[in-house]
Structure formats: C-alpha cells, structure tokens
Amino acid sequence: MGQIKIYGLESYLNPIKRKMSDTIHSCVVEAFDYPVDKRFHRFFPMKEDNFYFPAGRSKNYTIIEISIFAGRREATKKKLINLLFKRITEELQIDSKDIEITIFETPPSNWGIRGVTGDELILNYKVEL
C-alpha cells in the first residue's frame, strides 16, 4: 500500500500536477513492482505565506512524502528515491536540490483500508522486495 503527498507553491505546482503524478507513479510502479491501477496521490498547493523553505531553493521546491507498508528492502527504497530524482529532473525540469523525499514505513496492521486492517488485506502485489 502506498499514499503519496506532494507539497509545493501553488503557482508552480498547480500547472504540473498531472505530469507530476504521472512521473511519480511511473517511479513507484517500476521500483516497487506496483500495480499500474493503484495510484493514491494528494497534492497540497501552498500559498507563499504558508510555505517556508530554506534559502538556496527555488520556487520549484517540492516535498514528496510517501507512506508505505513496512517490508521493502533498503535497496528497493533507494531505487525509488533515485528514480524520482532522475525523472522529476528530466521530465519536469525541477532541479534535484529543489526536491525532498521522505518515505514513512508503518506496519500493515497500522492501516485501515476497505473495512479491514492492512495486515488482513489480500494484495495483488508484493511488499517484501
């Protein structure tokens, strides 16, 4: 299971939301061997007075938070992060210094989905990879 939140300045994020979603999803599908039909993305376009970020970042500064079931190997998570940096830089022309990615892992039993806990779900993909 995966839920993805994307934060950025609304003036820069809003025009590229669809392409950003497609780019992120392609990385998750490849790195996690994730089903193509599973996309859970939420965008948080921020007004400038609500989105403070460090000096040295441009107005393209974007934060990506990924919540997933625990169980993937370190190499698999690094593959996802590296794919995200590469594709977002190439496809959206956002410099890697303007991208921050955090992966949050929690046990499946901490998720509630479709009326059951995550550890009771029958998934059509593997988490341990």
ZAMARGU-4260 file (C-alpha; in steps of 0.2 Angstrom, whole numbers, plus 5000, padded with zeros to 4 digits):
<rodrens>
0) 5000/5000/5000 | 5006/5017/4997 | 4999/5035/4999 | 5009/5050/4992 | 5008/5068/4997
5) 5016/5082/4986 | 5018/5099/4993 | 5024/5115/4983 | 5020/5133/4979 | 5003/5133/4971
10) 5009/5144/4957 | 5022/5131/4952 | 5013/5115/4957 | 4996/5118/4950 | 5001/5118/4932
15) 5011/5102/4933 | 5000/5092/4945 | 4995/5079/4931 | 5013/5077/4924 | 5020/5076/4942
20) 5008/5062/4947 | 5012/5053/4931 | 5030/5054/4934 | 5029/5049/4952 | 5018/5035/4948
25) 5029/5028/4935 | 5043/5028/4948 | 5033/5018/4961 | 5027/5006/4948 | 5045/5002/4942
30) 5054/5002/4959 | 5041/4993/4969 | 5034/4982/4956 | 5017/4991/4960 | 5001/4988/4950
35) 4998/5002/4937 | 4980/5004/4943 | 4985/5009/4961 | 4988/5027/4962 | 4985/5037/4978
40) 4992/5054/4977 | 4986/5070/4986 | 4993/5087/4981 | 4995/5102/4993 | 4997/5118/4983
45) 5003/5131/4996 | 5002/5150/4995 | 5018/5158/4998 | 5014/5164/5015 | 5011/5146/5021
50) 5026/5138/5013 | 5043/5142/5020 | 5058/5133/5014 | 5077/5135/5016 | 5087/5148/5006
55) 5095/5141/4991 | 5079/5133/4985 | 5069/5140/4970 | 5051/5142/4969 | 5050/5125/4962
60) 5054/5117/4979 | 5044/5102/4981 | 5042/5090/4996 | 5036/5072/4992 | 5030/5061/5007
65) 5027/5043/5004 | 5018/5032/5017 | 5020/5013/5014 | 5018/4996/5022 | 5034/4991/5030
70) 5044/4977/5022 | 5053/4984/5007 | 5072/4982/5007 | 5084/4997/5008 | 5089/4995/4990
75) 5071/4995/4984 | 5068/5011/4993 | 5084/5019/4987 | 5079/5014/4969 | 5063/5023/4971
80) 5071/5039/4978 | 5084/5039/4964 | 5071/5036/4950 | 5061/5051/4957 | 5076/5062/4957
85) 5081/5057/4939 | 5063/5058/4931 | 5057/5073/4940 | 5073/5082/4935 | 5072/5076/4917
90) 5053/5077/4914 | 5048/5092/4925 | 5064/5102/4924 | 5065/5103/4943 | 5082/5103/4950
95) 5086/5089/4962 | 5091/5102/4975 | 5073/5108/4975 | 5066/5090/4978 | 5065/5082/4995
100) 5058/5065/4998 | 5053/5056/5014 | 5047/5038/5015 | 5037/5033/5030 | 5035/5015/5034
105) 5022/5008/5046 | 5017/4990/5049 | 5002/4985/5039 | 4992/4982/5055 | 4993/5001/5057
110) 4982/5005/5042 | 4963/5004/5039 | 4958/5000/5022 | 4942/4995/5014 | 4935/4990/5031
115) 4949/4979/5037 | 4967/4982/5044 | 4981/4982/5031 | 4988/4965/5038 | 4971/4957/5033
120) 4971/4964/5015 | 4973/4952/5001 | 4986/4962/4990 | 4989/4959/4971 | 5007/4964/4974
125) 5022/4960/4985 | 5028/4971/4999 | 5044/4961/5003 | 5055/4966/4988
</rodrens>
